């Protein structure tokens, strides 16, 4: 189906293994799970999304709205952050703040059909939400978590890039760029790595930014550090001509200094002043992550600080910071470049049948193994042994139990390893301990 990634069973197992690894790291860092509905009220969902995102939203019309000829009152979520803001606003009296949540669910976007772009895909988010205030040091936890996630996934070296939108906004103010144009300018700057400097220069010129201002702006965002210590040194020496730029510098210093004590690889975290993030709700620190050996993939994880996303739903200040991994697209990209392979089957043991009369015995063996926590399936029928073994091998099952009348009389079975083709005689009563010591792969 166009726009949807459908995986074969062992590929799906590999994807679920990735999901489990991400969830494991999120929980190690003290985040707890929530879920939100696929459908949200249109007025809720489109708060502070920006025009480009709004054009990708799928709308759904309820029966009542349709009968009354009204505009669609429901829409499918395009990310997990806006629904989170609504969720926290509604449940704030029952939550413990700072609220630390993770959420791994599907989202929906009307992407133009093209290779590697999906209309339905999984995102894996974490967010820290404060009530009233949220210390800037919380911003450092997001890149620290991402660092640990990609270490856990073992997909090669990576770089987490950080910036603060206030730095560039402060510079824009110093360059006399109208405040009403700041969001549009930031969206164009965020396209530098995708569209190139020539495109961005032209777009900024169309927005009315002078050539001198464009030159200073592009020169500023060209700055990047080689690691945490380099970022701190650069920020300490940075000239800040106004309070907004100084605030951005101060916040970034706090983030990098906090990161230095969180045990991350020093060189994996860098300052990149070109990172802006296109969505309008980001206000401070922003993040993007890239694979060092595969820069063409682009950002594999992004996010940032937002101070007023929930303002539409409540008068309570609920500032937050978060990141999101597009798991479906990441998995597809990694598969395309050969960094992930189909996983082993969740089934460890295949019990063969020589005759239909063997089914009760096979059932007893399978029950014993399942009770011991060993995933086991029984052959669907007594075919030639070679065909049964080929079926198990193609299904990704490593071990096959073979027990003819002679073995049954002696209370033993033959366990064939379909990977290395070895065969071991095992007492039927010892099967649970035999497989516990070997695992599935």
Order of alpha helices (4+ residues) and beta strands (2+ residues): alpha-beta-beta-alpha-alpha-beta-alpha-beta-alpha-beta-beta-alpha-beta-alpha-alpha-alpha-alpha-alpha-alpha-alpha-beta-beta-beta-beta-alpha-beta-alpha-beta-alpha-beta-alpha-beta-beta-alpha
